[in-house]
Amino acid sequence: MKQVSAEDNAPMTVMLDRAREISAMVHGRTSHDLSADRMFQLAVLRLVSVIRDMVDRVRVPGYDRHAVTVWPDVVREYDTVDNDVVWHVITEEIPMLLRALERAMPGHQGRPR
């Protein structure tokens, strides 16, 4: 696989870290939690928003960037959040992006906490 450029490394690292955070937050949760727990919903929306902004800066090998371009409605129209769409993004799209990022950046542990 092609080496990740130094220019792409920073945004990909941010995306990788945020995707891992979303995966950890979603673990053991249900779609009902997204509508019942406002803090969970806001946190997830913020993390998805960060990923969406980063995806404009870099092409992730093995991931269809177009899939992320449908996210703006999820993260920019807070007053009309469609929790079904958000749930799909965080349980289906984010894991696919995470796998692509991990393949593109093998052994990358992300930013230390």
Secondary structure, DSSP 4 states (H G I P E B T S, - for coil): -PPPPHHHHHHHHHHHHHHHHHHHHHTT--HHHHHH-HHHHHHHHHHHHHHHHHHTT-PPTTS-HHHHHT-HHHHH-GGG--HHHHHHIIIIIHHHHHHHHHHHSTT---S--
